[in-house]
């Protein structure tokens, strides 16, 4: 049975392939080649991927990622599609699902929403709840850089407090859109933002996310 992570992996690979290596993305000024190198290094080079979290390893990560970005683009897409090698913990279904479902979803949207003609995906309720569960669990981490109080609210009224404080800004939207907003894609997320104008402006300028 296909998992959410496997489906999002294949979708991301398809989007990267269709866009080509030099297309823009929403991810930190990266082009599609850079994004493809990032996701491949993250699950295939644990010796370098630690630089995503450990500042002392950041230079090594950047060097290894540049080496992968220099590979033929078709090879990067193939490596993404086939997934991590057997000896990698991410080859285990449970770890793949936990580590990659949200990662691949967000990066797929990084590719899609950088294009002028993008439209929002209609997600099934089960997958929407998976994204909401992740957003709830990581809300405080995602919102730690918010300069104002930040509440994330689903249309059905369920909420997650991403940052305590005042003034408070409330962001309402579907789980996928709230996740993207809290991950630093504020301008690309399809949400309603309520609060004092100055607070809303400060929030839009903030560097949310991991």
SULTA-V823541 format. One record per helix or strand. SS is the DSSP state (H for helix, E for strand). FROM is the first residue (numbers start at 1). TO is the last residue. Records with the same first field share a line. If there is no record, write none. Layout:
BEGIN
SS=FROM-TO ; FROM-TO
END
This chain:
BEGIN
H=4-19 ; 32-44 ; 46-52 ; 55-69 ; 73-82 ; 89-91 ; 93-112 ; 125-142 ; 175-182 ; 186-188 ; 197-205
E=24-24 ; 31-31 ; 149-153 ; 159-163 ; 168-172 ; 192-194
END
